[in-house]
């Protein structure tokens, strides 16, 4: 009861579509960030932050809310949030691999007790050691040791486990994997092999994963994922599928929040709604950096 009550209270910790439109129309990053610092995102966002700093801080605020919520939940609820929070481990690992390749890694997210493998991953020195740590953890074998294989393997592993372990998330996970498969095979021209292919097949089926074109992939998807690519037969249209995905998650999240029972549904719902709000706010900051136009780019978010 305490966790569900806290979840419903947390939904107020967002700026909403109207607030994001105001941020996007601020005309500059300093103006948008200054305004954002006066909202619930001010937990991490500070006036004077640059674009990338502010965008990271938006997600850090989302993670903070999830960590606070976890403290109000019984063990099963905390396990659900730990699984959802693996996205932040993926983001941290992306930065780690970027640093291994000679780039300047960005700041990491502090997962605290919601970490799955990050304390060990942080100490890895090579992509191969990252893969070895993952293989010996709940993430499982990523299916390769090069950075691209590790990144793809983590995303597919996360999607499959979310679908298997959290009720009501299969359309989200399957839709995301459909978009990822479309991007990998029909935009980047990379085949899914080994463990990666097996995980994609688990959610999409072998006929869809083996499809020779984007339109064939869309036609062969099961109902749990077809909605994400429906009508999108050209690679340059995939962005519409991504926005469709976010809209579906937010709509479903609101429905879960409206569930009158005390249980995991409202908790999952608030995480979904807050994640979508953070996504929208980050896009608004990007628009503000371009002078605030076109504002209509946020209308569907």
VEXKOLLUM-994395 format. One line per 8 residues: for each residue x, y, z of N, C-alpha, C. Coordinates in nm, 2 decimals. Example, Ala and Ser with C-alpha at 12.3 -4.5 7.8 and 13.67 -1.06 7.14 Angstrom:
1.32 -0.57 0.78 1.23 -0.45 0.78 1.32 -0.33 0.78  1.28 -0.22 0.71 1.37 -0.11 0.71 1.29 0.00 0.79
//
This chain:
0.08 -0.12 0.00 0.00 0.00 0.00 0.09 0.13 0.00  0.19 0.12 0.08 0.28 0.24 0.09 0.35 0.27 -0.04  0.39 0.16 -0.11 0.46 0.17 -0.24 0.37 0.22 -0.34  0.25 0.17 -0.35 0.15 0.22 -0.45 0.11 0.36 -0.43  0.09 0.40 -0.30 0.06 0.54 -0.27 0.18 0.63 -0.31  0.30 0.59 -0.28 0.41 0.67 -0.32 0.43 0.68 -0.47  0.40 0.57 -0.54 0.40 0.57 -0.69 0.31 0.68 -0.74  0.18 0.68 -0.69 0.08 0.77 -0.75 0.12 0.91 -0.71
0.19 0.93 -0.60 0.23 1.07 -0.57 0.35 1.11 -0.66  0.44 1.02 -0.69 0.55 1.05 -0.78 0.52 1.10 -0.92  0.40 1.06 -0.96 0.36 1.10 -1.10 0.35 1.25 -1.11  0.34 1.32 -1.00 0.34 1.47 -1.01 0.48 1.53 -1.03  0.58 1.44 -1.02 0.72 1.49 -1.04 0.76 1.49 -1.19  0.68 1.56 -1.27 0.70 1.57 -1.41 0.66 1.70 -1.46  0.70 1.74 -1.58 0.66 1.87 -1.63 0.55 1.86 -1.73  0.53 1.74 -1.79 0.42 1.72 -1.88 0.44 1.78 -2.02
0.35 1.76 -2.11 0.37 1.80 -2.25 0.37 1.95 -2.26  0.28 2.02 -2.18 0.28 2.17 -2.19 0.41 2.23 -2.14  0.46 2.17 -2.03 0.59 2.22 -1.97 0.70 2.20 -2.07  0.70 2.09 -2.13 0.81 2.06 -2.23 0.80 2.15 -2.35  0.68 2.19 -2.39 0.67 2.29 -2.50 0.72 2.42 -2.46  0.70 2.46 -2.34 0.76 2.59 -2.29 0.91 2.58 -2.29  0.96 2.47 -2.25 1.11 2.46 -2.24 1.17 2.47 -2.39  1.10 2.40 -2.48 1.14 2.40 -2.62 1.14 2.54 -2.68
1.04 2.61 -2.63 1.03 2.75 -2.69 1.11 2.85 -2.62  1.20 2.81 -2.52 1.28 2.91 -2.45 1.38 2.98 -2.53  1.41 2.92 -2.65 1.50 2.99 -2.74 1.65 2.97 -2.72  1.69 2.91 -2.61 1.83 2.89 -2.59 1.85 2.79 -2.48  1.96 2.72 -2.47 1.99 2.62 -2.36 1.99 2.69 -2.23  2.06 2.80 -2.21 2.06 2.87 -2.08 1.92 2.90 -2.02  1.84 2.95 -2.11 1.70 2.99 -2.07 1.62 2.86 -2.04  1.63 2.76 -2.12 1.56 2.64 -2.09 1.61 2.57 -1.97
1.74 2.56 -1.95 1.79 2.50 -1.83 1.76 2.57 -1.70  1.76 2.70 -1.71 1.72 2.79 -1.59 1.58 2.76 -1.55  1.49 2.75 -1.65 1.35 2.72 -1.62 1.34 2.58 -1.57  1.41 2.48 -1.63 1.40 2.34 -1.59 1.45 2.32 -1.44  1.54 2.40 -1.40 1.60 2.39 -1.27 1.49 2.42 -1.16  1.39 2.50 -1.20 1.28 2.53 -1.11 1.17 2.43 -1.11  1.18 2.32 -1.17 1.08 2.21 -1.18 1.14 2.09 -1.09  1.06 1.98 -1.08 1.11 1.87 -1.01 1.24 1.81 -1.06
1.28 1.85 -1.19 1.41 1.80 -1.24 1.52 1.88 -1.18  1.49 1.98 -1.10 1.59 2.06 -1.03 1.66 1.98 -0.92  1.62 1.86 -0.90 1.70 1.77 -0.81 1.84 1.75 -0.86  1.85 1.74 -0.99 1.98 1.72 -1.05 2.02 1.83 -1.15  1.93 1.90 -1.21 1.96 2.00 -1.31 1.99 2.13 -1.24  2.10 2.20 -1.28 2.14 2.32 -1.22 2.15 2.43 -1.33  2.10 2.55 -1.30 2.12 2.66 -1.39 2.27 2.68 -1.42  2.30 2.69 -1.55 2.43 2.70 -1.60 2.48 2.57 -1.66
2.41 2.46 -1.64 2.44 2.34 -1.71 2.44 2.36 -1.86  2.53 2.29 -1.93 2.52 2.28 -2.08 2.42 2.18 -2.12  2.40 2.17 -2.25 2.30 2.08 -2.31 2.32 1.94 -2.26  2.44 1.88 -2.28 2.46 1.74 -2.24 2.45 1.72 -2.09  2.50 1.82 -2.02 2.49 1.80 -1.87 2.35 1.80 -1.83  2.27 1.89 -1.88 2.13 1.90 -1.84 2.05 1.77 -1.89  2.08 1.72 -2.01 2.01 1.60 -2.05 2.05 1.48 -1.96  2.17 1.47 -1.92 2.21 1.37 -1.83 2.14 1.38 -1.70
2.14 1.51 -1.65 2.07 1.53 -1.52 1.93 1.50 -1.52  1.86 1.52 -1.63 1.72 1.48 -1.65 1.70 1.33 -1.62  1.79 1.25 -1.68 1.78 1.10 -1.66 1.83 1.07 -1.52  1.92 1.14 -1.46 1.97 1.11 -1.33 1.85 1.14 -1.23  1.77 1.24 -1.26 1.65 1.27 -1.17 1.55 1.15 -1.18  1.53 1.10 -1.30 1.44 0.99 -1.32 1.49 0.87 -1.24  1.62 0.84 -1.24 1.68 0.73 -1.17 1.66 0.76 -1.02  1.68 0.88 -0.97 1.66 0.91 -0.83 1.52 0.88 -0.79
1.42 0.92 -0.87 1.28 0.89 -0.83 1.26 0.73 -0.82  1.32 0.66 -0.91 1.31 0.51 -0.91 1.37 0.46 -0.79  1.49 0.51 -0.75 1.55 0.46 -0.63 1.47 0.49 -0.50  1.41 0.61 -0.50 1.33 0.65 -0.38 1.21 0.55 -0.38  1.15 0.53 -0.49 1.03 0.44 -0.49 1.07 0.30 -0.45  1.18 0.25 -0.49 1.23 0.12 -0.45 1.23 0.10 -0.30  1.27 0.21 -0.23 1.27 0.20 -0.08 1.14 0.18 -0.01  1.03 0.20 -0.09 0.90 0.19 -0.03 0.83 0.05 -0.06
0.91 -0.03 -0.14 0.85 -0.15 -0.19 0.90 -0.28 -0.12  0.82 -0.38 -0.12 0.87 -0.51 -0.07 0.97 -0.57 -0.17  1.02 -0.68 -0.14 1.13 -0.74 -0.22 1.10 -0.76 -0.36  0.98 -0.81 -0.39 0.94 -0.84 -0.53 0.93 -0.71 -0.61  0.88 -0.60 -0.55 0.88 -0.47 -0.61 1.01 -0.41 -0.64  1.10 -0.43 -0.54 1.24 -0.38 -0.56 1.31 -0.45 -0.68  1.28 -0.59 -0.69 1.34 -0.66 -0.79 1.29 -0.62 -0.93  1.16 -0.58 -0.94 1.11 -0.53 -1.06 1.18 -0.40 -1.10
1.20 -0.31 -1.00 1.26 -0.18 -1.04 1.41 -0.20 -1.07  1.47 -0.30 -1.00 1.61 -0.33 -1.04 1.63 -0.37 -1.18  1.53 -0.45 -1.23 1.53 -0.50 -1.37 1.51 -0.38 -1.46  1.41 -0.30 -1.43 1.39 -0.18 -1.52 1.50 -0.09 -1.52  1.57 -0.07 -1.40 1.69 0.02 -1.40 1.81 -0.03 -1.47  1.80 -0.15 -1.53 1.92 -0.20 -1.60 1.95 -0.11 -1.72  1.85 -0.03 -1.77 1.87 0.06 -1.88 1.99 0.15 -1.84  2.00 0.20 -1.71 2.11 0.29 -1.67 2.24 0.21 -1.67
2.24 0.08 -1.65 2.37 0.01 -1.66 2.41 0.00 -1.80  2.31 -0.01 -1.89 2.34 -0.01 -2.04 2.41 0.12 -2.07  2.35 0.23 -2.03 2.40 0.36 -2.06 2.54 0.38 -2.00  2.56 0.33 -1.88 2.70 0.34 -1.82 2.80 0.26 -1.90  2.76 0.14 -1.94 2.85 0.05 -2.01 2.88 0.11 -2.15  2.78 0.18 -2.21 2.81 0.25 -2.34 2.92 0.35 -2.32  2.92 0.43 -2.21 3.02 0.53 -2.19 3.15 0.46 -2.15  3.15 0.35 -2.08 3.27 0.28 -2.05 3.34 0.23 -2.18
3.26 0.17 -2.27 3.32 0.12 -2.39 3.37 0.24 -2.48  3.30 0.35 -2.47 3.34 0.47 -2.55 3.48 0.51 -2.50  3.50 0.51 -2.37 3.63 0.54 -2.31 3.74 0.44 -2.35  3.70 0.32 -2.35 3.80 0.21 -2.40 3.85 0.24 -2.54  3.76 0.29 -2.62 3.79 0.32 -2.76 3.87 0.45 -2.78  3.90 0.52 -2.67 3.98 0.64 -2.67 3.90 0.77 -2.66  3.76 0.76 -2.65 3.68 0.87 -2.63 3.68 0.92 -2.49  3.61 1.03 -2.47 3.60 1.09 -2.33 3.46 1.04 -2.28
3.46 0.95 -2.18 3.33 0.90 -2.13 3.26 1.00 -2.06  3.12 1.00 -2.07 3.04 1.09 -2.00 3.02 1.05 -1.85  2.95 1.13 -1.77 2.93 1.09 -1.63 2.84 0.97 -1.62  2.87 0.89 -1.52 2.79 0.77 -1.50 2.67 0.79 -1.41  2.57 0.70 -1.42 2.46 0.71 -1.34 2.48 0.63 -1.21  2.44 0.68 -1.10 2.46 0.61 -0.97 2.33 0.53 -0.94  2.35 0.40 -0.95 2.23 0.31 -0.93 2.21 0.27 -0.79  2.31 0.29 -0.70 2.30 0.25 -0.57 2.26 0.10 -0.55
2.16 0.07 -0.47 2.12 -0.06 -0.45 2.04 -0.13 -0.57  2.01 -0.05 -0.67 1.95 -0.10 -0.79 2.05 -0.15 -0.89  2.17 -0.15 -0.86 2.27 -0.20 -0.96 2.26 -0.35 -0.97  2.29 -0.40 -1.09 2.29 -0.54 -1.11 2.44 -0.59 -1.12  2.51 -0.53 -1.21 2.65 -0.57 -1.23 2.75 -0.45 -1.24  2.70 -0.33 -1.24 2.78 -0.21 -1.26 2.90 -0.20 -1.18  2.90 -0.23 -1.05 3.02 -0.22 -0.97 3.14 -0.30 -1.02  3.11 -0.42 -1.08 3.21 -0.50 -1.14 3.25 -0.45 -1.28
3.14 -0.41 -1.36 3.17 -0.37 -1.49 3.26 -0.24 -1.49  3.24 -0.16 -1.39 3.32 -0.03 -1.39 3.47 -0.06 -1.39  3.51 -0.17 -1.33 3.65 -0.21 -1.32 3.71 -0.28 -1.45  3.62 -0.31 -1.54 3.67 -0.38 -1.66 3.76 -0.29 -1.74  3.86 -0.35 -1.81 3.96 -0.28 -1.88 3.95 -0.29 -2.03  3.88 -0.39 -2.08 3.86 -0.42 -2.22 3.72 -0.46 -2.25  3.67 -0.45 -2.38 3.54 -0.50 -2.41 3.53 -0.65 -2.38  3.64 -0.73 -2.40 3.63 -0.87 -2.37 3.60 -0.90 -2.22
3.66 -0.82 -2.13 3.64 -0.84 -1.99 3.50 -0.79 -1.95  3.44 -0.69 -2.02 3.30 -0.65 -2.00 3.21 -0.77 -2.04  3.24 -0.84 -2.15 3.16 -0.95 -2.20 3.17 -1.06 -2.10  3.29 -1.09 -2.04 3.31 -1.20 -1.94 3.23 -1.17 -1.82  3.23 -1.05 -1.77 3.16 -1.01 -1.65 3.01 -1.03 -1.67  2.96 -0.98 -1.79 2.82 -1.00 -1.82 2.78 -1.14 -1.82  2.86 -1.23 -1.88 2.83 -1.37 -1.90 2.81 -1.44 -1.77  2.88 -1.39 -1.67 2.88 -1.45 -1.53 2.77 -1.38 -1.44
2.69 -1.30 -1.50 2.59 -1.22 -1.42 2.45 -1.25 -1.47  2.35 -1.19 -1.41 2.21 -1.21 -1.46 2.19 -1.16 -1.60  2.28 -1.07 -1.65 2.27 -1.03 -1.79 2.28 -1.14 -1.89  2.37 -1.23 -1.86 2.40 -1.34 -1.95 2.50 -1.31 -2.06  2.54 -1.41 -2.13 2.64 -1.39 -2.24 2.59 -1.29 -2.34  2.66 -1.18 -2.37 2.61 -1.09 -2.47 2.62 -1.14 -2.61  2.70 -1.25 -2.63 2.71 -1.31 -2.77 2.82 -1.26 -2.85  2.92 -1.19 -2.79 3.03 -1.14 -2.86 3.12 -1.06 -2.77
3.24 -1.02 -2.81 3.33 -0.95 -2.73 3.37 -0.81 -2.78  3.32 -0.78 -2.91 3.35 -0.65 -2.96 3.24 -0.55 -2.90  3.27 -0.42 -2.90 3.18 -0.33 -2.83 3.04 -0.33 -2.89  3.03 -0.34 -3.02 2.89 -0.34 -3.08 2.81 -0.47 -3.04  2.88 -0.58 -3.03 2.81 -0.70 -2.98 2.77 -0.69 -2.84  2.86 -0.63 -2.76 2.82 -0.62 -2.61 2.70 -0.53 -2.60  2.70 -0.42 -2.67 2.59 -0.32 -2.66 2.46 -0.38 -2.71  2.47 -0.45 -2.82 2.34 -0.51 -2.87 2.30 -0.62 -2.78
2.39 -0.70 -2.73 2.36 -0.81 -2.65 2.29 -0.77 -2.52  2.34 -0.66 -2.46 2.28 -0.61 -2.34 2.14 -0.57 -2.36  2.11 -0.50 -2.47 1.98 -0.45 -2.50 1.88 -0.56 -2.52  1.92 -0.66 -2.60 1.84 -0.78 -2.63 1.81 -0.86 -2.50  1.91 -0.88 -2.42 1.90 -0.95 -2.29 1.80 -0.88 -2.20  1.81 -0.75 -2.19 1.72 -0.67 -2.11 1.58 -0.68 -2.15  1.56 -0.67 -2.28 1.42 -0.67 -2.34 1.36 -0.81 -2.31  1.43 -0.92 -2.33 1.37 -1.05 -2.31 1.34 -1.07 -2.16
1.43 -1.03 -2.08 1.40 -1.05 -1.93 1.29 -0.97 -1.88  1.28 -0.84 -1.93 1.17 -0.76 -1.89 1.04 -0.83 -1.93  1.03 -0.87 -2.06 0.91 -0.94 -2.11 0.87 -1.06 -2.03  0.97 -1.14 -1.99 0.95 -1.26 -1.92 0.91 -1.24 -1.77  0.96 -1.14 -1.71 0.95 -1.13 -1.57 0.85 -1.02 -1.52  0.81 -0.93 -1.60 0.72 -0.82 -1.56 0.59 -0.83 -1.64  0.48 -0.86 -1.58 0.36 -0.87 -1.64 0.32 -0.74 -1.72  0.27 -0.75 -1.84 0.22 -0.64 -1.91 0.32 -0.57 -2.00
0.45 -0.61 -1.99 0.55 -0.54 -2.06 0.59 -0.60 -2.20  0.53 -0.72 -2.23 0.57 -0.78 -2.36 0.56 -0.69 -2.48  0.44 -0.62 -2.50 0.44 -0.53 -2.61 0.55 -0.42 -2.62  0.58 -0.37 -2.50 0.69 -0.27 -2.50 0.82 -0.34 -2.54  0.86 -0.45 -2.48 0.98 -0.52 -2.51 0.99 -0.56 -2.65  0.88 -0.63 -2.70 0.88 -0.68 -2.83 0.88 -0.57 -2.93  0.81 -0.46 -2.91 0.81 -0.34 -3.00 0.95 -0.28 -3.01  1.02 -0.27 -2.89 1.16 -0.22 -2.89 1.25 -0.31 -2.97
1.24 -0.44 -2.95 1.33 -0.53 -3.03 1.29 -0.53 -3.18  1.17 -0.51 -3.21 1.14 -0.50 -3.35 1.21 -0.38 -3.42  1.20 -0.27 -3.35 1.27 -0.15 -3.39 1.42 -0.17 -3.40  1.48 -0.23 -3.30 1.62 -0.26 -3.29 1.66 -0.35 -3.40  1.59 -0.45 -3.43 1.62 -0.55 -3.53 1.61 -0.48 -3.67  1.51 -0.40 -3.69 1.50 -0.32 -3.81 1.62 -0.23 -3.84  1.66 -0.17 -3.73 1.78 -0.08 -3.74 1.90 -0.16 -3.77  1.92 -0.27 -3.70 2.05 -0.35 -3.72 2.05 -0.41 -3.86
1.94 -0.47 -3.90 1.95 -0.55 -4.02 1.92 -0.47 -4.15  1.83 -0.38 -4.14 1.78 -0.31 -4.26 1.83 -0.16 -4.27  1.90 -0.12 -4.17 1.96 0.02 -4.18 2.11 0.00 -4.18  2.16 -0.06 -4.07 2.31 -0.08 -4.06 2.36 -0.20 -4.14  2.27 -0.29 -4.19 2.32 -0.40 -4.27 2.39 -0.50 -4.19  2.37 -0.52 -4.06 2.44 -0.62 -3.98 2.34 -0.73 -3.95  2.38 -0.85 -3.97 2.30 -0.97 -3.94 2.30 -1.00 -3.79  2.19 -1.05 -3.74 2.19 -1.09 -3.60 2.23 -1.24 -3.60
2.33 -1.27 -3.52 2.38 -1.41 -3.51 2.39 -1.46 -3.37  2.40 -1.59 -3.35 2.42 -1.65 -3.22 2.32 -1.61 -3.12  2.37 -1.57 -3.00 2.29 -1.53 -2.89 2.19 -1.42 -2.92  2.24 -1.32 -3.00 2.16 -1.20 -3.03 2.04 -1.24 -3.11  2.06 -1.33 -3.21 1.95 -1.38 -3.29 1.85 -1.46 -3.21  1.90 -1.54 -3.12 1.82 -1.62 -3.04 1.72 -1.54 -2.95  1.78 -1.43 -2.90 1.70 -1.34 -2.81 1.60 -1.27 -2.89  1.63 -1.22 -3.01 1.54 -1.15 -3.10 1.43 -1.25 -3.14
1.46 -1.37 -3.17 1.37 -1.47 -3.21 1.27 -1.50 -3.10  1.32 -1.50 -2.98 1.23 -1.53 -2.86 1.11 -1.43 -2.85  1.13 -1.31 -2.90 1.02 -1.21 -2.90 0.95 -1.19 -3.03  1.02 -1.21 -3.14 0.97 -1.17 -3.27 0.94 -1.30 -3.36  1.00 -1.41 -3.33 0.98 -1.53 -3.41 1.09 -1.53 -3.52  1.12 -1.66 -3.57 1.23 -1.67 -3.67 1.20 -1.61 -3.80  1.07 -1.61 -3.85 1.04 -1.56 -3.98 1.06 -1.41 -3.99  1.03 -1.34 -3.88 1.04 -1.20 -3.88 1.19 -1.16 -3.87
1.27 -1.23 -3.79 1.41 -1.20 -3.77 1.48 -1.23 -3.90  1.44 -1.33 -3.97 1.51 -1.36 -4.10 1.46 -1.29 -4.22  1.36 -1.20 -4.21 1.30 -1.13 -4.32 1.41 -1.06 -4.40  1.39 -1.06 -4.53 1.50 -1.00 -4.62 1.48 -0.85 -4.64  1.37 -0.79 -4.60 1.34 -0.65 -4.62 1.26 -0.59 -4.50  1.26 -0.46 -4.49 1.19 -0.40 -4.38 1.04 -0.43 -4.39  0.99 -0.42 -4.51 0.84 -0.45 -4.52 0.81 -0.59 -4.49  0.90 -0.68 -4.52 0.87 -0.82 -4.49 0.88 -0.85 -4.34
0.98 -0.78 -4.27 0.99 -0.79 -4.13 0.86 -0.74 -4.07  0.81 -0.62 -4.11 0.69 -0.57 -4.05 0.57 -0.66 -4.07  0.56 -0.73 -4.19 0.45 -0.82 -4.22 0.45 -0.94 -4.14  0.57 -0.99 -4.09 0.59 -1.12 -4.03 0.59 -1.11 -3.87  0.58 -0.99 -3.82 0.59 -0.97 -3.68 0.46 -1.02 -3.61  0.47 -1.08 -3.49 0.36 -1.11 -3.41 0.28 -0.99 -3.36  0.16 -1.01 -3.32 0.08 -0.89 -3.28 0.14 -0.81 -3.17  0.22 -0.87 -3.08 0.28 -0.80 -2.97 0.38 -0.70 -3.02
0.43 -0.71 -3.14 0.53 -0.61 -3.19 0.50 -0.55 -3.32  0.39 -0.60 -3.39 0.36 -0.55 -3.52 0.32 -0.40 -3.52  0.26 -0.36 -3.41 0.22 -0.22 -3.40 0.33 -0.12 -3.41  0.45 -0.16 -3.37 0.56 -0.06 -3.37 0.61 -0.03 -3.52  0.60 -0.13 -3.61 0.64 -0.10 -3.75 0.53 -0.10 -3.85  0.41 -0.10 -3.80 0.30 -0.11 -3.90 0.30 0.02 -3.99  0.30 -0.01 -4.12 0.30 0.09 -4.22 0.44 0.16 -4.25  0.54 0.11 -4.18 0.67 0.17 -4.20 0.76 0.08 -4.28
0.77 0.11 -4.41 0.84 0.02 -4.50 0.97 0.08 -4.56  1.01 0.20 -4.50 1.13 0.26 -4.55 1.22 0.29 -4.42  1.35 0.27 -4.43 1.43 0.29 -4.32 1.42 0.43 -4.26  1.40 0.53 -4.35 1.40 0.67 -4.30 1.27 0.70 -4.23  1.18 0.60 -4.21 1.05 0.62 -4.14 1.06 0.56 -4.00  1.17 0.49 -3.97 1.18 0.43 -3.84 1.17 0.52 -3.72  1.20 0.65 -3.74 1.19 0.74 -3.63 1.04 0.75 -3.58  0.95 0.73 -3.68 0.81 0.73 -3.65 0.77 0.62 -3.56
0.83 0.50 -3.58 0.81 0.39 -3.50 0.86 0.41 -3.36  0.98 0.48 -3.34 1.03 0.51 -3.21 0.94 0.60 -3.14  0.88 0.70 -3.20 0.79 0.79 -3.13 0.66 0.72 -3.10  0.62 0.63 -3.19 0.50 0.55 -3.16 0.52 0.46 -3.04  0.65 0.41 -3.02 0.68 0.33 -2.91 0.67 0.41 -2.78  0.72 0.53 -2.78 0.71 0.61 -2.66 0.57 0.65 -2.63  0.49 0.68 -2.73 0.35 0.71 -2.71 0.27 0.59 -2.65  0.30 0.47 -2.70 0.24 0.35 -2.64 0.27 0.33 -2.50
0.40 0.34 -2.47 0.45 0.32 -2.33 0.38 0.42 -2.23  0.37 0.55 -2.28 0.31 0.65 -2.19 0.16 0.62 -2.17  0.09 0.59 -2.28 -0.05 0.56 -2.27 -0.08 0.44 -2.18  0.00 0.33 -2.20 -0.01 0.21 -2.11 0.02 0.25 -1.97  0.12 0.33 -1.95 0.16 0.37 -1.82 0.05 0.44 -1.74  -0.02 0.53 -1.81 -0.13 0.60 -1.75 -0.24 0.51 -1.71  -0.27 0.41 -1.80 -0.37 0.31 -1.77 -0.33 0.23 -1.65  -0.21 0.19 -1.63 -0.16 0.12 -1.52 -0.17 0.20 -1.39
-0.14 0.33 -1.40 -0.16 0.42 -1.28 -0.30 0.43 -1.24  -0.39 0.41 -1.33 -0.53 0.43 -1.30 -0.59 0.30 -1.23  -0.51 0.19 -1.23 -0.56 0.07 -1.17 -0.58 0.09 -1.02  -0.70 0.07 -0.97 -0.74 0.10 -0.84 -0.67 0.01 -0.73  -0.62 -0.10 -0.77 -0.56 -0.20 -0.67 -0.43 -0.15 -0.62  -0.39 -0.21 -0.51 -0.26 -0.19 -0.45 -0.17 -0.30 -0.50  -0.07 -0.27 -0.58 0.01 -0.38 -0.64 0.11 -0.32 -0.74  0.17 -0.41 -0.82 0.28 -0.37 -0.91 0.24 -0.28 -1.02
0.11 -0.29 -1.06 0.07 -0.21 -1.18 0.09 -0.06 -1.17  0.05 0.01 -1.06 0.07 0.15 -1.05 0.22 0.18 -1.04  0.30 0.09 -0.98 0.44 0.12 -0.97 0.51 0.11 -1.11  0.47 0.01 -1.19 0.52 0.01 -1.33 0.47 0.13 -1.41  0.35 0.16 -1.38 0.29 0.28 -1.46 0.36 0.41 -1.43  0.40 0.43 -1.31 0.46 0.56 -1.28 0.61 0.56 -1.34  0.67 0.45 -1.34 0.81 0.45 -1.40 0.80 0.47 -1.55  0.70 0.41 -1.61 0.68 0.44 -1.76 0.64 0.58 -1.79
0.56 0.64 -1.71 0.51 0.78 -1.73 0.63 0.88 -1.71  0.71 0.85 -1.60 0.82 0.94 -1.57 0.93 0.93 -1.67  0.95 0.80 -1.72 1.05 0.78 -1.83 1.01 0.86 -1.95  0.89 0.85 -1.99 0.84 0.92 -2.11 0.85 1.07 -2.09  0.83 1.12 -1.97 0.84 1.27 -1.95 0.99 1.31 -1.96  1.08 1.23 -1.91 1.22 1.26 -1.92 1.26 1.26 -2.07  1.21 1.16 -2.14 1.24 1.16 -2.29 1.20 1.29 -2.36  1.08 1.33 -2.32 1.02 1.45 -2.38 1.10 1.57 -2.34
1.14 1.58 -2.22 1.22 1.70 -2.17 1.35 1.70 -2.24  1.42 1.59 -2.25 1.55 1.59 -2.32 1.53 1.64 -2.47  1.42 1.60 -2.53 1.40 1.65 -2.67 1.37 1.80 -2.67  1.30 1.85 -2.57 1.27 1.99 -2.56 1.40 2.07 -2.54  1.50 2.02 -2.46 1.62 2.08 -2.45 1.70 2.09 -2.58  1.69 1.98 -2.66 1.76 1.98 -2.79 1.70 2.08 -2.88  1.56 2.10 -2.88 1.50 2.20 -2.96 1.54 2.34 -2.92  1.55 2.36 -2.78 1.59 2.49 -2.73 1.73 2.53 -2.78
1.81 2.43 -2.79 1.95 2.45 -2.84 1.95 2.49 -2.98  1.84 2.46 -3.06 1.84 2.50 -3.20 1.75 2.63 -3.22  1.73 2.70 -3.11 1.65 2.82 -3.12 1.50 2.81 -3.09  1.46 2.69 -3.05 1.32 2.67 -3.01 1.23 2.62 -3.12  1.28 2.59 -3.24 1.19 2.55 -3.35 1.24 2.43 -3.41  1.15 2.34 -3.47 1.01 2.36 -3.47 0.94 2.30 -3.35  0.86 2.38 -3.28 0.79 2.33 -3.16 0.70 2.21 -3.19  0.65 2.21 -3.32 0.55 2.10 -3.35 0.62 1.96 -3.34
0.76 1.96 -3.33 0.83 1.83 -3.32 0.79 1.76 -3.19  0.75 1.84 -3.09 0.71 1.78 -2.96 0.56 1.74 -2.95  0.48 1.78 -3.05 0.34 1.76 -3.03 0.30 1.62 -3.02  0.37 1.53 -3.08 0.34 1.39 -3.07 0.41 1.31 -2.96  0.49 1.38 -2.88 0.57 1.32 -2.77 0.50 1.32 -2.64
//
